[in-house]
Amino acid sequence: MTEGATAGVAPERRGLASAVLNTSNQVGFAVGVAALSGLAVATTRSAADPTGLEALVAGYRAAFVASAALALLTAIAVGLAWHTAAPALNPRGDAR
């Protein structure tokens, strides 16, 4: 993934591009886990009996459904953006 993301970057800037990519991934994961955890807790607490197992399962279900929906939307966005990506590089590194 890193190689694909840094393919169009000048060689002297690839380290910086890789660092930005990795930082973005870590921040994205942290924000995603926090948001999904918040959704699960809110759903659990809003149940009629927030101490029961059904409420806990409902919270987890809401988080998993939201996660699946976000994954599907991401896949659709990647599919749509795939055709507008930068030009492919030949083995020498030049644009075709």
N, CA, C and O atoms as a GROMACS GRO file, in nm:
protein
  384
    1MET      N    1   0.082  -0.118   0.000
    1MET     CA    2   0.000   0.000   0.000
    1MET      C    3   0.087   0.125   0.000
    1MET      O    4   0.057   0.221  -0.071
    2THR      N    5   0.193   0.124   0.078
    2THR     CA    6   0.280   0.241   0.084
    2THR      C    7   0.346   0.267  -0.050
    2THR      O    8   0.357   0.382  -0.093
    3GLU      N    9   0.388   0.161  -0.115
    3GLU     CA   10   0.454   0.178  -0.245
    3GLU      C   11   0.358   0.236  -0.348
    3GLU      O   12   0.396   0.322  -0.427
    4GLY      N   13   0.234   0.190  -0.346
    4GLY     CA   14   0.135   0.243  -0.439
    4GLY      C   15   0.103   0.389  -0.411
    4GLY      O   16   0.081   0.467  -0.504
    5ALA      N   17   0.100   0.426  -0.284
    5ALA     CA   18   0.067   0.563  -0.247
    5ALA      C   19   0.181   0.660  -0.274
    5ALA      O   20   0.158   0.779  -0.293
    6THR      N   21   0.303   0.610  -0.276
    6THR     CA   22   0.418   0.698  -0.296
    6THR      C   23   0.476   0.685  -0.436
    6THR      O   24   0.582   0.742  -0.463
    7ALA      N   25   0.411   0.612  -0.526
    7ALA     CA   26   0.466   0.588  -0.660
    7ALA      C   27   0.483   0.717  -0.740
    7ALA      O   28   0.580   0.729  -0.815
    8GLY      N   29   0.393   0.811  -0.727
    8GLY     CA   30   0.401   0.933  -0.805
    8GLY      C   31   0.477   1.046  -0.738
    8GLY      O   32   0.476   1.159  -0.785
    9VAL      N   33   0.542   1.015  -0.627
    9VAL     CA   34   0.614   1.117  -0.549
    9VAL      C   35   0.761   1.114  -0.587
    9VAL      O   36   0.817   1.007  -0.613
   10ALA      N   37   0.823   1.231  -0.590
   10ALA     CA   38   0.966   1.238  -0.621
   10ALA      C   39   1.045   1.156  -0.519
   10ALA      O   40   1.009   1.153  -0.401
   11PRO      N   41   1.152   1.090  -0.562
   11PRO     CA   42   1.228   1.002  -0.472
   11PRO      C   43   1.274   1.070  -0.343
   11PRO      O   44   1.277   1.007  -0.237
   12GLU      N   45   1.311   1.196  -0.350
   12GLU     CA   46   1.359   1.264  -0.229
   12GLU      C   47   1.246   1.299  -0.132
   12GLU      O   48   1.272   1.340  -0.019
   13ARG      N   49   1.122   1.285  -0.174
   13ARG     CA   50   1.007   1.316  -0.088
   13ARG      C   51   0.928   1.192  -0.048
   13ARG      O   52   0.825   1.204   0.018
   14ARG      N   53   0.971   1.074  -0.086
   14ARG     CA   54   0.896   0.952  -0.056
   14ARG      C   55   0.891   0.922   0.093
   14ARG      O   56   0.790   0.870   0.141
   15GLY      N   57   0.995   0.952   0.166
   15GLY     CA   58   0.993   0.930   0.310
   15GLY      C   59   0.886   1.016   0.377
   15GLY      O   60   0.814   0.969   0.465
   16LEU      N   61   0.876   1.141   0.335
   16LEU     CA   62   0.774   1.230   0.389
   16LEU      C   63   0.634   1.182   0.352
   16LEU      O   64   0.544   1.182   0.436
   17ALA      N   65   0.616   1.140   0.227
   17ALA     CA   66   0.485   1.090   0.184
   17ALA      C   67   0.446   0.964   0.261
   17ALA      O   68   0.330   0.947   0.297
   18SER      N   69   0.542   0.877   0.285
   18SER     CA   70   0.516   0.756   0.362
   18SER      C   71   0.477   0.790   0.505
   18SER      O   72   0.386   0.728   0.562
   19ALA      N   73   0.545   0.886   0.565
   19ALA     CA   74   0.513   0.927   0.702
   19ALA      C   75   0.373   0.987   0.711
   19ALA      O   76   0.299   0.958   0.805
   20VAL      N   77   0.336   1.069   0.614
   20VAL     CA   78   0.202   1.128   0.613
   20VAL      C   79   0.098   1.018   0.597
   20VAL      O   80  -0.006   1.022   0.662
   21LEU      N   81   0.123   0.921   0.511
   21LEU     CA   82   0.031   0.810   0.490
   21LEU      C   83   0.012   0.730   0.620
   21LEU      O   84  -0.101   0.700   0.659
   22ASN      N   85   0.122   0.694   0.685
   22ASN     CA   86   0.112   0.615   0.807
   22ASN      C   87   0.045   0.692   0.920
   22ASN      O   88  -0.034   0.634   0.995
   23THR      N   89   0.074   0.820   0.933
   23THR     CA   90   0.008   0.902   1.034
   23THR      C   91  -0.141   0.912   1.007
   23THR      O   92  -0.222   0.902   1.099
   24SER      N   93  -0.178   0.930   0.881
   24SER     CA   94  -0.320   0.936   0.845
   24SER      C   95  -0.391   0.806   0.878
   24SER      O   96  -0.503   0.808   0.928
   25ASN      N   97  -0.326   0.694   0.850
   25ASN     CA   98  -0.385   0.564   0.884
   25ASN      C   99  -0.408   0.550   1.034
   25ASN      O  100  -0.516   0.508   1.076
   26GLN      N  101  -0.310   0.585   1.114
   26GLN     CA  102  -0.323   0.571   1.259
   26GLN      C  103  -0.430   0.662   1.316
   26GLN      O  104  -0.508   0.620   1.401
   27VAL      N  105  -0.435   0.787   1.270
   27VAL     CA  106  -0.537   0.880   1.316
   27VAL      C  107  -0.676   0.833   1.271
   27VAL      O  108  -0.772   0.840   1.348
   28GLY      N  109  -0.686   0.786   1.149
   28GLY     CA  110  -0.813   0.735   1.099
   28GLY      C  111  -0.864   0.617   1.178
   28GLY      O  112  -0.982   0.610   1.210
   29PHE      N  113  -0.776   0.524   1.210
   29PHE     CA  114  -0.816   0.409   1.291
   29PHE      C  115  -0.861   0.453   1.429
   29PHE      O  116  -0.962   0.404   1.480
   30ALA      N  117  -0.787   0.544   1.491
   30ALA     CA  118  -0.823   0.590   1.626
   30ALA      C  119  -0.958   0.661   1.626
   30ALA      O  120  -1.041   0.637   1.714
   31VAL      N  121  -0.981   0.747   1.530
   31VAL     CA  122  -1.109   0.818   1.522
   31VAL      C  123  -1.222   0.720   1.491
   31VAL      O  124  -1.331   0.733   1.547
   32GLY      N  125  -1.198   0.624   1.404
   32GLY     CA  126  -1.300   0.525   1.370
   32GLY      C  127  -1.339   0.440   1.490
   32GLY      O  128  -1.457   0.417   1.513
   33VAL      N  129  -1.240   0.392   1.565
   33VAL     CA  130  -1.270   0.311   1.683
   33VAL      C  131  -1.344   0.395   1.787
   33VAL      O  132  -1.438   0.345   1.850
   34ALA      N  133  -1.305   0.518   1.805
   34ALA     CA  134  -1.374   0.605   1.901
   34ALA      C  135  -1.519   0.630   1.860
   34ALA      O  136  -1.609   0.626   1.944
   35ALA      N  137  -1.541   0.655   1.734
   35ALA     CA  138  -1.677   0.682   1.686
   35ALA      C  139  -1.765   0.558   1.697
   35ALA      O  140  -1.879   0.566   1.743
   36LEU      N  141  -1.714   0.443   1.657
   36LEU     CA  142  -1.793   0.320   1.665
   36LEU      C  143  -1.817   0.278   1.810
   36LEU      O  144  -1.924   0.226   1.842
   37SER      N  145  -1.719   0.300   1.897
   37SER     CA  146  -1.739   0.271   2.039
   37SER      C  147  -1.845   0.362   2.098
   37SER      O  148  -1.930   0.318   2.176
   38GLY      N  149  -1.841   0.488   2.061
   38GLY     CA  150  -1.943   0.582   2.108
   38GLY      C  151  -2.081   0.544   2.061
   38GLY      O  152  -2.178   0.554   2.137
   39LEU      N  153  -2.092   0.498   1.937
   39LEU     CA  154  -2.221   0.452   1.885
   39LEU      C  155  -2.270   0.331   1.961
   39LEU      O  156  -2.388   0.322   1.995
   40ALA      N  157  -2.180   0.237   1.989
   40ALA     CA  158  -2.218   0.116   2.062
   40ALA      C  159  -2.265   0.150   2.203
   40ALA      O  160  -2.365   0.097   2.250
   41VAL      N  161  -2.194   0.238   2.271
   41VAL     CA  162  -2.231   0.278   2.407
   41VAL      C  163  -2.364   0.352   2.407
   41VAL      O  164  -2.450   0.326   2.491
   42ALA      N  165  -2.382   0.444   2.313
   42ALA     CA  166  -2.508   0.520   2.306
   42ALA      C  167  -2.626   0.428   2.280
   42ALA      O  168  -2.732   0.444   2.340
   43THR      N  169  -2.608   0.332   2.190
   43THR     CA  170  -2.716   0.238   2.159
   43THR      C  171  -2.746   0.151   2.280
   43THR      O  172  -2.863   0.125   2.309
   44THR      N  173  -2.643   0.106   2.350
   44THR     CA  174  -2.663   0.022   2.468
   44THR      C  175  -2.736   0.099   2.578
   44THR      O  176  -2.828   0.046   2.641
   45ARG      N  177  -2.695   0.222   2.600
   45ARG     CA  178  -2.757   0.302   2.707
   45ARG      C  179  -2.900   0.344   2.676
   45ARG      O  180  -2.977   0.371   2.767
   46SER      N  181  -2.936   0.348   2.548
   46SER     CA  182  -3.071   0.392   2.512
   46SER      C  183  -3.172   0.277   2.516
   46SER      O  184  -3.291   0.300   2.492
   47ALA      N  185  -3.128   0.158   2.544
   47ALA     CA  186  -3.218   0.042   2.550
   47ALA      C  187  -3.308   0.052   2.674
   47ALA      O  188  -3.277   0.123   2.770
   48ALA      N  189  -3.418  -0.021   2.668
   48ALA     CA  190  -3.512  -0.021   2.781
   48ALA      C  191  -3.445  -0.071   2.909
   48ALA      O  192  -3.467  -0.016   3.016
   49ASP      N  193  -3.364  -0.176   2.897
   49ASP     CA  194  -3.288  -0.229   3.011
   49ASP      C  195  -3.141  -0.226   2.974
   49ASP      O  196  -3.089  -0.325   2.922
   50PRO      N  197  -3.071  -0.114   3.000
   50PRO     CA  198  -2.933  -0.100   2.954
   50PRO      C  199  -2.834  -0.195   3.022
   50PRO      O  200  -2.718  -0.201   2.982
   51THR      N  201  -2.879  -0.269   3.123
   51THR     CA  202  -2.788  -0.362   3.190
   51THR      C  203  -2.799  -0.503   3.135
   51THR      O  204  -2.719  -0.590   3.172
   52GLY      N  205  -2.895  -0.529   3.047
   52GLY     CA  206  -2.916  -0.664   2.994
   52GLY      C  207  -2.824  -0.695   2.877
   52GLY      O  208  -2.767  -0.606   2.814
   53LEU      N  209  -2.812  -0.822   2.849
   53LEU     CA  210  -2.730  -0.866   2.737
   53LEU      C  211  -2.787  -0.822   2.603
   53LEU      O  212  -2.713  -0.798   2.508
   54GLU      N  213  -2.922  -0.813   2.595
   54GLU     CA  214  -2.982  -0.770   2.469
   54GLU      C  215  -2.939  -0.629   2.433
   54GLU      O  216  -2.916  -0.598   2.316
   55ALA      N  217  -2.927  -0.543   2.533
   55ALA     CA  218  -2.883  -0.405   2.507
   55ALA      C  219  -2.738  -0.404   2.459
   55ALA      O  220  -2.703  -0.328   2.369
   56LEU      N  221  -2.654  -0.487   2.520
   56LEU     CA  222  -2.515  -0.494   2.479
   56LEU      C  223  -2.502  -0.545   2.336
   56LEU      O  224  -2.424  -0.491   2.257
   57VAL      N  225  -2.578  -0.647   2.303
   57VAL     CA  226  -2.577  -0.701   2.167
   57VAL      C  227  -2.627  -0.596   2.068
   57VAL      O  228  -2.573  -0.584   1.958
   58ALA      N  229  -2.730  -0.521   2.106
   58ALA     CA  230  -2.782  -0.416   2.018
   58ALA      C  231  -2.675  -0.310   1.992
   58ALA      O  232  -2.663  -0.259   1.881
   59GLY      N  233  -2.599  -0.276   2.094
   59GLY     CA  234  -2.491  -0.178   2.077
   59GLY      C  235  -2.384  -0.227   1.982
   59GLY      O  236  -2.340  -0.155   1.893
   60TYR      N  237  -2.341  -0.352   2.003
   60TYR     CA  238  -2.241  -0.410   1.912
   60TYR      C  239  -2.295  -0.420   1.770
   60TYR      O  240  -2.224  -0.392   1.674
   61ARG      N  241  -2.421  -0.460   1.758
   61ARG     CA  242  -2.482  -0.472   1.625
   61ARG      C  243  -2.480  -0.337   1.553
   61ARG      O  244  -2.446  -0.330   1.435
   62ALA      N  245  -2.517  -0.231   1.625
   62ALA     CA  246  -2.518  -0.098   1.562
   62ALA      C  247  -2.378  -0.059   1.515
   62ALA      O  248  -2.363  -0.004   1.406
   63ALA      N  249  -2.277  -0.088   1.596
   63ALA     CA  250  -2.140  -0.054   1.558
   63ALA      C  251  -2.095  -0.136   1.437
   63ALA      O  252  -2.031  -0.082   1.347
   64PHE      N  253  -2.127  -0.266   1.435
   64PHE     CA  254  -2.086  -0.349   1.323
   64PHE      C  255  -2.160  -0.311   1.194
   64PHE      O  256  -2.099  -0.312   1.087
   65VAL      N  257  -2.287  -0.278   1.204
   65VAL     CA  258  -2.362  -0.237   1.085
   65VAL      C  259  -2.307  -0.104   1.032
   65VAL      O  260  -2.291  -0.088   0.911
   66ALA      N  261  -2.277  -0.011   1.121
   66ALA     CA  262  -2.218   0.117   1.078
   66ALA      C  263  -2.082   0.094   1.014
   66ALA      O  264  -2.049   0.158   0.913
   67SER      N  265  -2.002   0.005   1.070
   67SER     CA  266  -1.871  -0.026   1.014
   67SER      C  267  -1.884  -0.088   0.876
   67SER      O  268  -1.809  -0.053   0.785
   68ALA      N  269  -1.977  -0.180   0.860
   68ALA     CA  270  -1.998  -0.243   0.730
   68ALA      C  271  -2.046  -0.140   0.626
   68ALA      O  272  -2.004  -0.144   0.511
   69ALA      N  273  -2.135  -0.051   0.668
   69ALA     CA  274  -2.184   0.053   0.576
   69ALA      C  275  -2.070   0.145   0.533
   69ALA      O  276  -2.061   0.181   0.416
   70LEU      N  277  -1.984   0.182   0.626
   70LEU     CA  278  -1.870   0.266   0.590
   70LEU      C  279  -1.773   0.193   0.497
   70LEU      O  280  -1.718   0.254   0.405
   71ALA      N  281  -1.752   0.065   0.520
   71ALA     CA  282  -1.665  -0.013   0.432
   71ALA      C  283  -1.724  -0.021   0.291
   71ALA      O  284  -1.652  -0.010   0.192
   72LEU      N  285  -1.855  -0.040   0.282
   72LEU     CA  286  -1.920  -0.044   0.152
   72LEU      C  287  -1.910   0.090   0.079
   72LEU      O  288  -1.881   0.094  -0.040
   73LEU      N  289  -1.933   0.198   0.151
   73LEU     CA  290  -1.921   0.332   0.090
   73LEU      C  291  -1.778   0.358   0.045
   73LEU      O  292  -1.756   0.418  -0.061
   74THR      N  293  -1.681   0.314   0.123
   74THR     CA  294  -1.541   0.331   0.086
   74THR      C  295  -1.509   0.252  -0.040
   74THR      O  296  -1.440   0.302  -0.129
   75ALA      N  297  -1.559   0.129  -0.048
   75ALA     CA  298  -1.535   0.047  -0.167
   75ALA      C  299  -1.597   0.111  -0.291
   75ALA      O  300  -1.536   0.109  -0.398
   76ILE      N  301  -1.714   0.168  -0.277
   76ILE     CA  302  -1.778   0.236  -0.390
   76ILE      C  303  -1.697   0.358  -0.431
   76ILE      O  304  -1.677   0.382  -0.550
   77ALA      N  305  -1.651   0.436  -0.334
   77ALA     CA  306  -1.572   0.556  -0.364
   77ALA      C  307  -1.441   0.518  -0.434
   77ALA      O  308  -1.400   0.585  -0.528
   78VAL      N  309  -1.376   0.412  -0.388
   78VAL     CA  310  -1.252   0.367  -0.452
   78VAL      C  311  -1.280   0.319  -0.594
   78VAL      O  312  -1.203   0.347  -0.686
   79GLY      N  313  -1.389   0.247  -0.611
   79GLY     CA  314  -1.426   0.201  -0.744
   79GLY      C  315  -1.451   0.315  -0.840
   79GLY      O  316  -1.412   0.309  -0.957
   80LEU      N  317  -1.517   0.419  -0.792
   80LEU     CA  318  -1.544   0.535  -0.878
   80LEU      C  319  -1.418   0.615  -0.906
   80LEU      O  320  -1.401   0.669  -1.016
   81ALA      N  321  -1.329   0.624  -0.808
   81ALA     CA  322  -1.206   0.702  -0.825
   81ALA      C  323  -1.099   0.625  -0.902
   81ALA      O  324  -1.003   0.685  -0.949
   82TRP      N  325  -1.115   0.495  -0.914
   82TRP     CA  326  -1.013   0.412  -0.978
   82TRP      C  327  -0.985   0.458  -1.121
   82TRP      O  328  -0.870   0.454  -1.166
   83HIS      N  329  -1.088   0.501  -1.192
   83HIS     CA  330  -1.071   0.540  -1.332
   83HIS      C  331  -1.011   0.678  -1.347
   83HIS      O  332  -0.962   0.712  -1.455
   84THR      N  333  -1.013   0.758  -1.244
   84THR     CA  334  -0.958   0.893  -1.253
   84THR      C  335  -0.823   0.904  -1.184
   84THR      O  336  -0.778   1.015  -1.156
   85ALA      N  337  -0.758   0.791  -1.156
   85ALA     CA  338  -0.630   0.791  -1.087
   85ALA      C  339  -0.521   0.846  -1.177
   85ALA      O  340  -0.542   0.867  -1.296
   86ALA      N  341  -0.405   0.868  -1.119
   86ALA     CA  342  -0.290   0.916  -1.194
   86ALA      C  343  -0.252   0.815  -1.301
   86ALA      O  344  -0.283   0.697  -1.289
   87PRO      N  345  -0.184   0.861  -1.406
   87PRO     CA  346  -0.145   0.768  -1.512
   87PRO      C  347  -0.051   0.660  -1.458
   87PRO      O  348   0.027   0.683  -1.366
   88ALA      N  349  -0.062   0.543  -1.518
   88ALA     CA  350   0.022   0.431  -1.475
   88ALA      C  351   0.168   0.458  -1.512
   88ALA      O  352   0.197   0.530  -1.608
   89LEU      N  353   0.257   0.400  -1.435
   89LEU     CA  354   0.399   0.416  -1.461
   89LEU      C  355   0.451   0.289  -1.528
   89LEU      O  356   0.410   0.178  -1.496
   90ASN      N  357   0.543   0.309  -1.623
   90ASN     CA  358   0.606   0.192  -1.684
   90ASN      C  359   0.722   0.148  -1.594
   90ASN      O  360   0.751   0.216  -1.496
   91PRO      N  361   0.788   0.037  -1.624
   91PRO     CA  362   0.894  -0.013  -1.534
   91PRO      C  363   1.007   0.086  -1.507
   91PRO      O  364   1.073   0.076  -1.403
   92ARG      N  365   1.032   0.180  -1.598
   92ARG     CA  366   1.137   0.278  -1.576
   92ARG      C  367   1.094   0.389  -1.482
   92ARG      O  368   1.178   0.466  -1.437
   93GLY      N  369   0.964   0.399  -1.453
   93GLY     CA  370   0.915   0.503  -1.364
   93GLY      C  371   0.858   0.623  -1.436
   93GLY      O  372   0.818   0.720  -1.372
   94ASP      N  373   0.855   0.619  -1.571
   94ASP     CA  374   0.800   0.731  -1.648
   94ASP      C  375   0.650   0.712  -1.666
   94ASP      O  376   0.600   0.599  -1.666
   95ALA      N  377   0.579   0.822  -1.680
   95ALA     CA  378   0.436   0.812  -1.711
   95ALA      C  379   0.421   0.764  -1.854
   95ALA      O  380   0.500   0.800  -1.942
   96ARG      N  381   0.320   0.681  -1.876
   96ARG     CA  382   0.300   0.625  -2.010
   96ARG      C  383   0.239   0.725  -2.103
   96ARG      O  384   0.215   0.694  -2.220
   0.00000   0.00000   0.00000
